[in-house]
Amino acid sequence: MGSAVAALSRHELEARLEEAEDTLRAIREGEIDALVVKGGGGEKVFTLEGGGQSYRTFMEAMDVGAAAYDSDGQLLYANQALCALLGRAPGSLTGPVLLGLLDAVNQAKFRRLLAQAMQERQSAEIHLRAGDVERSILLAGSPLDFGVVHGTAITFTDISEREQAAVAKESERLARAILASANEAVIVCDRAGRVTHLNGAAIRICAETPVGKTFSEAIDLTFTEASELMSGADIVSMATAGMPVQGLEAAVRSPSAAITDVLISAAPLMVSGERTQGCVVTLINLSQRKAAERHQALLMGELDHRVKNTLAMVMAICTRTAAYERTIEDFQRAFSGRIQALAATHTLLSNASWQNLQVKDVLGAELAPFASLSSGRIATDGLDIVVDAKTAVSLGLVFHELTTNAVKYGALSVPGGKIAVRRTGLAQDGALMIEWEEFDGPLVTKPGSSGFGQTLISRSLGNGAATLDFRPEGIVCRMSIPSYGHFHSAAGGPES
């Protein structure tokens, strides 16, 4: 009977209490002389004989706790249902005992209801501890005129189960909200290792309709660092057995065929008591971190390769420069200039993260100590071409030799000399053609022998070529950059 009452809503309870009050009024006014009460044992007929006994008989027939108080607030009578509710033997419940079950706050609420119910119907909710059980009680008080006695009738309805059910429902709603809001993929499995709950992040990496499937069926995991000795089922088995698993790296093959690197952990699911109800598996996406690690490793390998190539080039330049220069001072000057040219190009490449470096940037770095590209002495056209690191280094050496010669003997050796550097098109083999032309400088005569500078110009571009034409009005150098240089226009896309 108590469970049936607890299942009723507050509105239904109040409606039933109002019906009871109407019945009480009819009894007091002599409108009825008997009651038919329905219960678990069927219908019972109670004869109302008048006087206090009739009222008590009716109170005992009620399926909720009830008590009658006089005008001084003294407890006159408490029915058996109330005694049972408060864990007391029938007939043993007194006013002080009932108040003793309440703390100060609930005692104040009870006394206030008792006083107000002398005048009109009132209701309130109190909380008390009966035995080892915390109970929530809905009180309904009404004025009571019984013969010459004026007092209050109060009913006690246990709403603990209903409140506990509401709390449990709210807790479940909160748990589902937390699960759905988590950025990491969260999968809940029962003791058999079957998926029961999962959030949106987990759905995106699981097979279709994962709920009800085993963990291994729901998600395709591989543990690259554990060979074939570890599986997703092992993770779940350990967690459901009470052994947490933390921080294992694994790869997930998602339905989109993309492989996602994850950090997987699993913990036993303890709902109540000490028995494990399943496990909770979390998967943190490591794709970005792993991609960064792979990119860093690639850069380190590329850096190692470039350092070795640069050192080999420095050794070659040192050897060749020493073979052509006559004095130590001449060697020091020529070698230092060429190493500085290499350093300048490397600085440009480093600042541009070793990509998107243009021909005009390399040219500007070599000419900078003597004339800027905006000085009016240097004219460029079509040099906004992106070249790779290897081509940039080679062009830097070529431009250094041409600049050094121009400063010593050519256009940059006199105030009015000028240089034009321009792109002249593509060769039939796809090579990029660039021309360096000097004019308004001193009269040029072809040297009797070629030095290492001319050798370096002609050989620096690998399979390409650079030719020097010693015209009287100024040197002309035509450079051919082979297609292996992967040059691109600034607008993007390979040149054609």
Salt bridges, closest charged atoms under 4 A:
GLU14 OE2 - ARG10 NE 3.51
GLU21 OE2 - ARG121 NE 2.85
GLU29 OE1 - ARG25 NH1 2.94
GLU31 OE2 - ARG25 NH1 3.33
ASP63 OD2 - ARG16 NH2 3.14
GLU125 OE1 - ARG10 NH1 3.76
GLU125 OE2 - HIS127 NE2 3.88
GLU134 OE2 - ARG129 NH1 2.69
ASP145 OD1 - HIS150 ND1 2.41
ASP158 OD2 - ARG135 NH1 2.63
GLU170 OE2 - ARG173 NH2 2.61
GLU172 OE2 - ARG176 NH2 3.28
GLU249 OE2 - ARG289 NH2 3.00
GLU249 OE1 - LYS290 NZ 3.12
ASP261 OD2 - ARG294 NH1 3.77
GLU293 OE2 - ARG289 NE 3.56
GLU293 OE1 - LYS290 NZ 3.63
GLU302 OE2 - ARG306 NE 2.72
ASP304 OD2 - LYS308 NZ 3.31
ASP330 OD1 - ARG333 NH2 2.51
GLU366 OE1 - HIS400 ND1 3.85
GLU401 OE2 - ARG338 NE 2.55
GLU435 OE1 - ARG422 NH2 2.76
GLU435 OE2 - ARG478 NE 3.29
GLU437 OE1 - ARG422 NH2 2.59
ASP469 OD2 - ARG471 NE 3.23
GLU495 OE1 - ARG423 NH2 2.77
